[in-house]
Amino acid sequence: MSTKLEDSKHRATTRAKISRRTFVKGAATIATAAAAVPLEPLLGGTKSVAEASVVDYNSSNRANASFNYRKSMAQAQKINVSGQADNGDAARFRDFSCSFSKALLHDALGVPNAAAMLSLKTALATGRQSDFGNIGVGTTGGGPNSKLNGPQVALAFDLQGLDSHATIIPPAPRIESAQTAAEQVEHYWGSLLADVPFTDYSTNALVGQAVADMNNMSFLSRSANTEFPYPVTRQNLFRGQFVSGDGNVLGPYVSQFMIQPTFFGAQPLGQQYQTFLPVGRGGSDYMTTVAEYQLIQNGVTASVPRFTD
């Protein structure tokens, strides 16, 4: 019995001596010893000393084949689609009020300053770094929101695949169109219902008003509508679709795949998010005044939202 106890103590003492420092020191000693051993005995044979196993091939042919392949692919993807289709708003609203202009300088009504917008258009036309540096932003030297969202990206070239300017997208709906009106009304209702849980949609009175209002939007009943489910109900409010009746209008509002724990390789990831505090419990609404809206449009950093525990 005493012999077993002594053996156990001896093994524990031995393990304790194998610290990180002694392990690293031992590994370095082994590496030094291995470096002193000739390669021939390790690899086997007199011809194995520091020789790589290389398949003989004609490198000139390979270089030419690679160049010809890349050239033929580039030729196949050399596509000129001319200009993108325009919805006509730029010509219809000459004061630039129809254009996305966040972080540029704006007037008291939130309309972009003409000189600021023209400075952006000039930079996009010339592509010169100096012109991009002279764009009339609304908050010079301000915080992160005062910076434009990468305007030079529009001029970048793709080195793989089809050039971005060779793709085609349909024009955005016009500002005065029934489609834009429906989208804007949906955004307003989304803001008003931000603090209402999806589980309360079946009984909440404000949700019922939103449903009725959305069904009054003329665009929803048109054949051109593939964006909104129609008629709008408490079960499909705020849901989008690509074609009428597709799977986006089925199931719970939040996909179970988006709330289950997952992995990024070996790194475990939790997919739950902190939410903003409701207005009635210390949270805040934002851009509810013209003055605050103008500040945000000019690139001033918004106040930090308060999160739930």
Helices and strands as residue ranges (DSSP letters): H 2-17, H 20-35, H 39-43, G 46-48, H 59-76, H 89-92, H 114-126, H 129-133, G 144-146, G 151-155, G 164-166, H 178-192, G 198-200, H 205-215, G 218-221, G 247-249, G 256-258, E 262-264, E 267-269, G 279-281, H 290-297
